[in-house]
Amino acid sequence: MELVPTLTYLDRMVTDGTDEQAWLRARSRGITATDVAKLNSVNAIPNAALDKLRGSSFTGNAFTEHGKTREPVIAAWVKKNYQIDPSSALFHAVDDNRHLATPDGVGVVDDTLVLAEIKTSGKPFEGVPAGYLRQVYWQQYVLGAERTLFVWEQHKDFVPVSAEPKWLWIERDERAITELVFLANGLIGEENQGWTIAKFLLQHERGGSWAPNLRARWRRLEAALEDAFPGTGHDGLDGHDAPEYADLRGQLAGLHCRIEALQALELRTLRAQARGAPPGISPSIGKVLGTELKQALTELHVRIAGPAALPHARLEDAGAHTLGVSEDGLFAMASYLNDRAASIYAGTNEVQRNLVAAHLLQH
């Protein structure tokens, strides 16, 4: 027997969702409604690409647990009142099997494919939030649905505020779907070609000028060194402090040379971009060099500050000065602790090294 046209979505089921690990693996290989919800413009593509490449460390909280508990209850209400069956299945689109969606409900009413999307919220909705609307349109596109029943339940301290959830129908919007498909393709690129467009945009996202800020930090560090060894000047000093001063001065000079080399790289990249060329792999190199220099400067600053860099109460707290705390020492330790994260934000240095290695192998 020939299938009703609206049921062809069943042939495009990737996984039925009963195996959570299989569902998660399948989702990671494409663009989902969750990913698309972030794509409000082309400017959102770099951050969305980073989120996709890094993965999420979020494992849930009290609000997500409440949502998981209430969703089956609300889904049962939807089925009873609108004949839309609960669903945890993952589907792919007709024209691109990397375009994925998992609606909360799927049903056929009067030979028309309809979906359900369920949300819980601690706050009232004044209309459907834009991110949720993008999710709905994406699901309609992937499955070929004509409309979606958007259902939400408000709670206070995780107790529903009304006996029944609120709802409204969202009709299919071809213009909105076309825009979302365009943005999604910009994120994922052509099949088997990697996330070409996203990675190109990430070249600019990671770009920047590290050298000026590093040079300013270096000058502060030089002043801290001279304050720590008063009366020495650049000629060094006599006595037991001379070897330590010479060692610190040598490390400082080495860092200065590395900052100058980084600035040369940045200026060369800017010159190429001024001529219309893409930044290429230079931002990845700059990110690794810049963050390593930043960390090296803070490590040396803590060493120069010595005991004054030990974590203490803030300067405005009573008695802090009696502990021998200095503003420079506090700055040194705060910078040191903060800049431990420099090598993992904006794309970890390990990822950047892989990108640099891949570039060298290809060229």
Secondary structure, DSSP 8 states (H G I E B T S, - for coil): ----GGGGGGGGEEE-SSSHHHHHHHHHTSB-HHHHTT-SSGGGHHHHHHHHHH-------HHHHHHHHHHHHHHHHHHHHH--EE---EEE-SS-TTBEE--SEEEEETTEEEEEEEEEESS--SS--HHHHHHHHHHHHHHT-SEEEEEEEEEETTEESSSS-EEEEEE--HHHHHHHHHHHHHHH-STTS-SHHHHHHHHHHS----HHHHHHHHHHHHHHHHHHSTT-GGG--SSTTHHHHHHHHHHHHHHHHHHHHHHHHHHHHHHHHHTT---TTHHHHHHHHHHHHHHHHHHHHHHHHGGGGS----TTSTTGGGGT--HHHHHHHHHHHHGGGGGTTTS-HHHHHHHHHHHHHH-
